[in-house]
């Protein structure tokens, strides 16, 4: 068997589909290492529970080692989310990346080459009536591929992982596991969390998260209030081209984030981008910060094989690993500054999670 495979993830929450992905990867790899979103996730949402609990659920569900993909990378658009994840993995010695998708690796590889972001953006610039998704569909059709191939959520991220690996991890192996569509998705689970969701996830996930779910409303109220007082300005990630102004205008009258998304979204502006821009505006996230490389790795959870991997390879890592959040300054000035930026977001997020103190937390160990 090979040594280790890396998985870039949200685990919001960890589902039976995720357990299936990790089990399939364990067929070929001794160690499965996950890079998981922290307080805010790629779809522009506060996480359903804090990162240490979600990482614990992942280790109980088959992961061997979980590091954080920190804010603001964790809440970036798919190309930037994938790029940061691959760069973080490469810094931690990744020689293989695994992911789930609705279609196979060969199809996604062709689609990622046929419908590049550059081609899609150029098409949109040439025709203002054309949305980005429609430009992607047109490029796929022109290449003789199914037009909706990159409209499926896991395929979108898979294509971005491939693009990022070509630049930042060209020697890495890529493993695509077919998604089992009979299993509930994370979206299905989140939609059921106000009721009985115990049958939709592994029992270890349910036992770990029940009673500790986050309430996102305090954050969304604060973010909308921030726009109402006219705080949005300058370089805000995702807010270019009048997007931030559109969202700010909607915030003046909309009572909650759902209403704001309904009002601000359009054929060319998705609700996920509205949420991501709202989050970026609140925390002052710039494009430059998102396009930088992660400068540290925060350990969230590990099992015995994960501990063995750390012991064998930690001296070869290209970035410092932070085990105890309170000791982050020992990682060096750049890593400490980036950690404290992400910590500020975690502290605001802690308003959604009673009793959660991100600076006092420690990794979960299943050994």
N, C-alpha and C positions, 0 to 999 in steps of 0.2 A: 504493500500500500504506500501511497505518497504521504508526505508529512502533513501539510495543512492546506485548507482552502478557506478563503475569506468570503463572507457574505455581508453585503451592505443592506441595512434593514431599518425599518421603523418599529416593528413589533408593537403595534398600537391597536389592540394588544397582540400577544403571541397566540396564534391560532393553531388549529389542527392542520391547516395548510402549511404553516411554517414548520410544524413538526415533521410533516411529510417531506418537505424540502431538505431539512437537516438529516433525516434518516437516509434519504437517497444519496446525499453527499458523503455520508459516513460509509457507504458501500465502497468508496474509492479512496477516502482520506481518513487518516488516523484522527486528525484534529480539525474541528470546525470552529472558526473564529468569526465572531459577529461584530460589526461596526454599527452601532445602534443610535438612532436619533435620541437627543436628550429631551428637554422640556417642550420644545416645539418641533413638529414633524413636517415632512416634506409637503404634505397636502395642505399646509397652512392652518394647522390646528394645534392648540395646546394638547399635549399628550394625555391619554385617558388615565394614566397613573404616573407617578414619578419614575425616573429612569432606573433607580436601583431595584424597585419592585419589578419592573418590566424585564430587566436583565436577569433577575432571579428566576422569573417564569421561563425565560429563554434557556437558562442552564438546566432547569428541571425538565425542560422539553427537548433537550438534546444538544444544545450548544456547549462547547468546552471552555470558551473564553469570550467575554463580551467587553469591548471597549466602547466608549462614547464617541459618536460623530457629533461634535459640539455645535452649539449655536454660534454663528448664524447659518453655518453650512447645512445643518439639519433641517432648516426651513427654507431652503432655496429651491428655485425652479429645477426641473429634472436634469438639465445639462450641468448645472453647477453643483447640485447634490451628488450626482454621479462622479464628477471630476474630483470633488473633495474626498469622497469615499475611496476612490481608487488611489489618490495621492496618499491618504492616510494609510491604506493597506500596504502600499509600496514601501512606505517608511517603516512599517512593522515587518517587512520581509516577505510580503505576499508573493508567492509564485503561482497562485491559482485563485480565481474568483468564481464563485458559484452564484446562480440566481435562478429564480423561477420565472416562467413566461407562459403565455397562452399558446405560443407557436415555437417551433424549433429554432435552433441556433442558426442553421443555414438561411432560413427565411429572414430572420432578424438581421443577420449580417448583410444580406443583400439590401434590405430596407434601409439600414443605417447608412449605406453608401449612396443609395439612390435619392434619399430625401434628407439631405444634410440641412442643418439649421441655416447655413449660409444660403443655400438654394431657396429655401422656404422664405427667408426674410427678403431676399431679392425679389421674389415673385410678389410678395405683399407690397413692397415699395413701388413696384411697377403697376399695381392695380389696387387702389385703396379699398375697393369693394371686396377684396379677397381676404378672408381670415387666415391666420397661420395654420390651423388644422386643415382647412381646405387646400391650402398650398401644398401641405405635406401629402394629402390624398392625391392631388393632381400629379405630383412628382412620382409617387408610387405607381399610379396608373400608367404614366408615360414609360415607366421601366418594365411594364408588363407584370406588375405585382398587384396583389389585392389592395384596393384603395384604403380599406379600413385597418390594414395591418398594424399601423402605429397609432390607432385610436384606442387600443386596448391597454389598460393601465400598466400591467406588468411588462408588456412589449415595449412601451414607451421608455421605461427605465432601463430595460435590457439593452435597447439600442444605444442609450446614452452610456451605459457601462462599456459597451464595445468601443464606442468612439473614444472614451477616456482612456481605456486600456491601450489603444493604439499609440497614444502620446506618452502616457505616464508609466505604463507597465507592458511594453510591447512583447516581452518574453513570457508573460504570464499565460497559463492555460485558462481556458474559459469553459465552464461547465453549465449547461442550461438544462434545468429540470422542468418537465412539463407540469404546469399547474393542474391540479385535480379540481375541476370546476364543480364537482359534487360537494366539495367542502365549503363551509361558510367563509366568506372573506372577512377581513378586518372591518370593512364598512358594515357588513351584515351584523357583526358582533356589536359594534358601537351603537348601531341603531336599536339594538335589543337591550342595552345596558340599563335602561330604566325599569326593566321587568326581569323575567327569568332568562338569563343567558347562560346558565350553567352547562347546558347540553351542547353549546356551540363551540366550546373551547376545551382543550385538555383540562382534566380536573386539577392538575397542578397550577395551571393559570388561574382558574377560578378561585382556588383556595388562597393563592397568593394575592390576588387583586381585590377580591370581594371585601367590601367595607373600607377600601382605600382609594376608591375612584375619585378622580379630580372633578371639580365643578368649574368649568371654563368661564362661567358668566362673570365672575369678578374681573378677570383679565379683559374680556371683551368690553365690559362697561368702561374700564379705565382707558382702553385704547380709543374708543369712540369719544369719550370725554376729552381726550388729548387733541383729537381732530377738531372738536367743537370749539376749543379755545384758540384755534388757529395755530397749533404747534407745528403742523406739517410744512416743511420747507427744505430747499436744497437738494442735494443728491441723496435720494432715497432709493434703495434697491427695489426694482420692479415698478417704480413710480414714474418712469420717463414717458414722454409722448402724451402728456396730459392725463395719465392714469391716476396719479396722486390727487390732482385737482378734482377729477371726477369722483373719486372715493371720498374726498373731503367734503364735497358738496352734498353727497348722499348722507354723510354722517350728521349733517346739521338737523335732519328731520327724522332719520330712521331710529327706532327705539332699541334695536338689537342687531347683532351681526347677521342674522338670517335675513332681516329686512334690508339691511345695507347691501348684502350680496345680491339680493334680487334686484335692487334699484341700480346698482353700479355695474353689474355684469352686462355684457353685450355679446354679439356674435364674435367679436375679436378680443373679448376680455372675460376670461373664465372666473368662476367664483373662487377657485383655489388661488388664482393670482390676486384677486381682491383681498383675500385673507392674508396671503403672504405679504402683500404691500402694506396692509394695515399693521401687521406685526413689525415689519421693517421700519415703518414710520415711527412707531412708538419707541423703538429702541435705537433709532438713528443709524440703522444699518446702511452702509454705503456699498456700491458695486465693487469698489476696490477691496473692501474687507472680505466680501464673499468670494472674490476671485483669487485671494491669497491662498497659500497652502496651510493646512492644519499644522500647528507648531508643537502639539503635545498629544499624548494619548492618555485618557483617564480610564483607569480600570474600574469596571462596574461589577463583574461577577466572574467566577471561574470554577471549574471542576478539576479533577486530578490531572487529566490530560492537558488542560489549559495551564495548570501550574508547571507541568513538565516543559511545555513549549516556552513559557516565560523564562524558566531557569536555563534552558538551552540557548535561547536566542536573544535575550534582553541586551546583551552587550553589543549585538549587531544592529540594533534598531537605529534608525536615522533621526529619531526624535525622543525626548524624554517621556517616560511613563510615570504618571502621577497615580499613586495608590491611595494616599490619604489626602483628601482635598485641602485640609488645613495646612499641609506641607507643600503647597504648590509653588511657593516662592523658591524652593530649592531646585526647581526645574530650569531656572535661568530667567533673565529679565523679559525676553520676548514671549516665552511660553507663559510666564506668570501674568503678563499683561493681557494676553489673549484669554487665559483662564479666567481672569477677573472680569473681563468683558462678558464672557459666557455666564459667569456666576451671577452677574447683575440680572440677567434674564431669568436664571433659575430662582433667584430670590423673589422676583415679581411673580413667577409661576407658582411659588410656594403659597401664595394667597389662595390658590385653587386646591391645595392639598394640606389639610389640617395636620399639624405636627411634623411636617417635612422641613428639615434644615439641611440644605445641600452642602454646607461647609462642614457639618458634623457627621455626615454619612460615611459609611465604609463599605467596601465591596462585599458582596455575598459570596461565601465559599461553600461549595458542595463537595466536600472531600471526606 
